Structure formats: C-alpha cells, structure tokens
Amino acid sequence: MQVFVTGASGWIGSAVVDELIADGHEVVGLARSDASAATLAAKGALVRRGDLDDLHGLRAGALEADAVVHLANKHDFHDMAATNAAERAATETLGAALEGTGKPFLLASGLAGVAPGRLATEHDPSPFHGPGSARGGSENLLLEHTARGVHAVAVRFSPTTHGVGDRGFTGVLTSIARAEGVSGYPGDGSTRWAAAHVRDAARVVALGLTKAPAGSRLHAVAEEGITTREIAEAIGAALDLPVAPVAPQDVAGHFGWIGGFFALDMAASSALTREVLGWTPTGPTLLADIAAGAYTG
Ligand SMILES: NC(=O)c1ccc[n+]([C@@H]2O[C@H](COP(=O)([O-])OP(=O)(O)OC[C@H]3O[C@@H](n4cnc5c(N)ncnc54)[C@H](OP(=O)(O)O)[C@@H]3O)[C@@H](O)[C@H]2O)c1
C-alpha cells in the first residue's frame, strides 16, 4: 500500500514510518523542512513537501495514496485555538479527499477527558465535539466519515509515549524538575497516566492499517495507569532530586502549560485493541525507561 503519513518526521511518526516500511508499504511522508525531508528520505520514504496549513497539498497527498495516517500537529500549547483549528481543517480535508473510496484513514488522538476517574475503553466516545473543542473535535469528526465511505480509525496514544529521544510530556516534566530542583507531582499524586513505548505505539498504527474495523478506536496503551507520584519519584531518582507534592493552586505556576495535563487522570485499557490487532506490547515500561536514563542520559 502507498501510505501518506503526516507528522512522519515526529517522535511517533518516525517510529511509524519504520514499522510501515518494515511491513512492505511505500511511505510518502509530509515534510515542511529540508531537515525533515532528509530524515525521511534516509529511512527510504518518499517525501511530499508541505505544511499542515497547505490544504491543497494535503488533499493531493490523500488522493494519490491508498491510505492516510495523520499524525502531524502544531502542538503550540500557548495558542491551542490555532493548533485545534489546524487539526480540524486537516482532518476535514483529508477525510473529504477519501470520501467514497473505502480507504483507511488513521488519525492520532488522545485520552484526555475520555474517562477521568476510571479506565477508559475503546467503547468510550471522545467528549470533544466541534471546532472549539480539544483537538478541534477531530476524533469525532474522523469517525463521522465512516458513514461517508471512509475506513476511519482513531488511534488514541498514551499521554506518555516514551523512549530514548522523547521530548514530549515526560521530557518536559524532566526539564521542569531539573529547573526547579525538585520533582513535583500534582495534589496527592494519585491521578494516573497510561503509557506505551514508542515502538509499541507505532506497531498499533501499522497493525491498525490492515486489521482495525472501520469506525473503531484503538488504544496504544501498554500500561493502564502509572500514578503521577510514581512518575515524579522515578524522575527524582534519575536526577537525584527531592520529590514533593505541588498543591492544586500551585500546579499551573510550578508546571506551566503542562500542569493541566499532568493533573488529568488518563488511565486506559487496551484489551479490545490487543484482541482486534493481536498486539502484545514488548517494549520497556515507563519507569524502566526513566530509570535507565532515557530522559537524563
Ligand atoms: N507523544 C505522545 O505522547 C502523544 C500522546 C497523545 C497524542 N499524541 C498525538 O500523536 C501525534 C504525534 O505526536 P508526536 O509526539 O509524534 O508529535 P511530534 O514529535 O511533536 O511531531 C509532530 C509532527 O508534526 C509535524 N508538524 C508540526 N507542525 C506542522 C506543520 N505546521 N506542518 C506540517 N507538519 C507539521 C512535525 O514536523 P517537523 O518534524 O517538521 O517539526 C512532526 O513531524 C500528534 O497528533 C500528537 O498530538 C501524542
């Protein structure tokens, strides 16, 4: 299959490209810079130059491909309105290009807000609808395309999709601990984050491309829930720093933009994903990765 991958040069995207090529697919990766284009070409992927805001380019990439995997995201946490608007526009454009074709369209989503206080399952719908909501409501928008002849599949990544080289949430938390001289956790530290090693998460995408039913949600979740206190303790041990609670009213000041995410309960099951895909995660756990120096080495 020729697979058009947006975000192909990113943390998860790079691992997805490796998996897709290993499975014998031809990958066309979207790249907005010479550096990203060179990285993709070195992996053996074809390159489509373009930006997420170039909707004509996104449409052309989707029309030419046998499948689309949409992983790009602006991730401007200081301008979430613009980030979410771009995500919705890209989803609309890619979905419209695939209407009536029956082609797979896999889209990155997350676990925030899905089922706080309990394990989210693949049956739980995203609570976000419409342009003004988180991620521009892209997961629900994607799944609406099932009725329009698109083989739509949402892939919910764990809030920490970890490994050596990750500059995402666990990387940011490690930097904050280093800067503050203390590894903090919000409140009583009992809220949980699901986790997966990046190679395991990428395998979910590659398997989902051929095995996930249209309209389904996949959970790229290897560990159901690690408490924020456990995460802070592991970071503190790796950096040889004290570990301390951060009172709810101080969370935003201490952690900045990531405080709201760190305080969110995002535990999830992947039982259905494992069954449907025949997927068994094999990578290291989050705490093992942190202890082995993945974030401090
Ligand atoms: N990592 C996680 O733990 C996690 C958890 C839940 C959900 N997700 C979602 O999973 C997806 C992949 O995440 P990630 O961690 O791999 O993100 P990432 O490392 O930040 O990569 C983002 C990708 O998007 C591309 N991109 C950003 N702005 C763009 C633009 N204006 N035009 C074209 N491309 C653009 C980047 O290209 P450059 O290489 O040129 O910068 C990069 O390839 C995202 O939708 C993310 O929100 C991730």
The ligand as an SDF file (V2000), in Angstrom:
LIG
                    3D

 48 52  0  0  0  0  0  0  0  0999 V2000
    3.7020   11.7640   22.0800 N   0  0  0  0  0  0  0  0  0  0  0  0
    2.6560   11.4850   22.8370 C   0  0  0  0  0  0  0  0  0  0  0  0
    2.8500   11.0090   23.9620 O   0  0  0  0  0  0  0  0  0  0  0  0
    1.2400   11.7190   22.3330 C   0  0  0  0  0  0  0  0  0  0  0  0
    0.1520   11.4720   23.1940 C   0  0  0  0  0  0  0  0  0  0  0  0
   -1.1480   11.6500   22.7330 C   0  0  0  0  0  0  0  0  0  0  0  0
   -1.3660   12.0900   21.4220 C   0  0  0  0  0  0  0  0  0  0  0  0
   -0.2950   12.3510   20.6180 N   0  0  0  0  0  0  0  0  0  0  0  0
   -0.5450   12.8230   19.2350 C   0  0  0  0  0  0  0  0  0  0  0  0
    0.1160   11.9550   18.3310 O   0  0  0  0  0  0  0  0  0  0  0  0
    0.5650   12.7080   17.1970 C   0  0  0  0  0  0  0  0  0  0  0  0
    2.0700   12.5300   17.0340 C   0  0  0  0  0  0  0  0  0  0  0  0
    2.7010   13.0280   18.2160 O   0  0  0  0  0  0  0  0  0  0  0  0
    4.2940   13.1890   18.3290 P   0  0  0  0  0  0  0  0  0  0  0  0
    4.6270   13.0470   19.7680 O   0  0  0  0  0  0  0  0  0  0  0  0
    4.9750   12.3160   17.3360 O   0  0  0  0  0  0  0  0  0  0  0  0
    4.4810   14.7190   17.9090 O   0  0  0  0  0  0  0  0  0  0  0  0
    5.8070   15.4870   17.4890 P   0  0  0  0  0  0  0  0  0  0  0  0
    7.0350   14.7240   17.8100 O   0  0  0  0  0  0  0  0  0  0  0  0
    5.6740   16.8810   18.0330 O   0  0  0  0  0  0  0  0  0  0  0  0
    5.7090   15.5620   15.9020 O   0  0  0  0  0  0  0  0  0  0  0  0
    4.8130   16.4320   15.2860 C   0  0  0  0  0  0  0  0  0  0  0  0
    4.9120   16.2340   13.7820 C   0  0  0  0  0  0  0  0  0  0  0  0
    4.0380   17.1820   13.1680 O   0  0  0  0  0  0  0  0  0  0  0  0
    4.7890   17.9140   12.2240 C   0  0  0  0  0  0  0  0  0  0  0  0
    4.2760   19.2680   12.1430 N   0  0  0  0  0  0  0  0  0  0  0  0
    4.1200   20.1590   13.1500 C   0  0  0  0  0  0  0  0  0  0  0  0
    3.6390   21.3150   12.6620 N   0  0  0  0  0  0  0  0  0  0  0  0
    3.4940   21.1290   11.3230 C   0  0  0  0  0  0  0  0  0  0  0  0
    3.0610   21.9590   10.2720 C   0  0  0  0  0  0  0  0  0  0  0  0
    2.6640   23.2360   10.5010 N   0  0  0  0  0  0  0  0  0  0  0  0
    3.0330   21.4660    9.0110 N   0  0  0  0  0  0  0  0  0  0  0  0
    3.4420   20.1690    8.7760 C   0  0  0  0  0  0  0  0  0  0  0  0
    3.8770   19.3420    9.7330 N   0  0  0  0  0  0  0  0  0  0  0  0
    3.9020   19.8270   10.9900 C   0  0  0  0  0  0  0  0  0  0  0  0
    6.2230   17.9030   12.7270 C   0  0  0  0  0  0  0  0  0  0  0  0
    7.1060   18.2020   11.6760 O   0  0  0  0  0  0  0  0  0  0  0  0
    8.6300   18.7110   11.9390 P   0  0  0  0  0  0  0  0  0  0  0  0
    9.4440   17.4570   12.1150 O   0  0  0  0  0  0  0  0  0  0  0  0
    8.9690   19.4590   10.7210 O   0  0  0  0  0  0  0  0  0  0  0  0
    8.5990   19.5510   13.1890 O   0  0  0  0  0  0  0  0  0  0  0  0
    6.3090   16.4750   13.2250 C   0  0  0  0  0  0  0  0  0  0  0  0
    6.5310   15.6120   12.1410 O   0  0  0  0  0  0  0  0  0  0  0  0
    0.1350   14.1490   17.4540 C   0  0  0  0  0  0  0  0  0  0  0  0
   -1.1240   14.3760   16.8890 O   0  0  0  0  0  0  0  0  0  0  0  0
    0.0220   14.1860   18.9680 C   0  0  0  0  0  0  0  0  0  0  0  0
   -0.8130   15.2250   19.4370 O   0  0  0  0  0  0  0  0  0  0  0  0
    0.9910   12.1730   21.0270 C   0  0  0  0  0  0  0  0  0  0  0  0
  1  2  1  0
  2  3  2  0
  2  4  1  0
  4  5  1  0
  4 48  2  0
  5  6  2  0
  6  7  1  0
  7  8  2  0
  8  9  1  0
  8 48  1  0
  9 10  1  0
  9 46  1  0
 10 11  1  0
 11 12  1  0
 11 44  1  0
 12 13  1  0
 13 14  1  0
 14 15  2  0
 14 16  1  0
 14 17  1  0
 17 18  1  0
 18 19  2  0
 18 20  1  0
 18 21  1  0
 21 22  1  0
 22 23  1  0
 23 24  1  0
 23 42  1  0
 24 25  1  0
 25 26  1  0
 25 36  1  0
 26 27  1  0
 26 35  1  0
 27 28  2  0
 28 29  1  0
 29 30  1  0
 29 35  2  0
 30 31  1  0
 30 32  2  0
 32 33  1  0
 33 34  2  0
 34 35  1  0
 36 37  1  0
 36 42  1  0
 37 38  1  0
 38 39  2  0
 38 40  1  0
 38 41  1  0
 42 43  1  0
 44 45  1  0
 44 46  1  0
 46 47  1  0
M  CHG  2   8   1  16  -1
M  END
$$$$
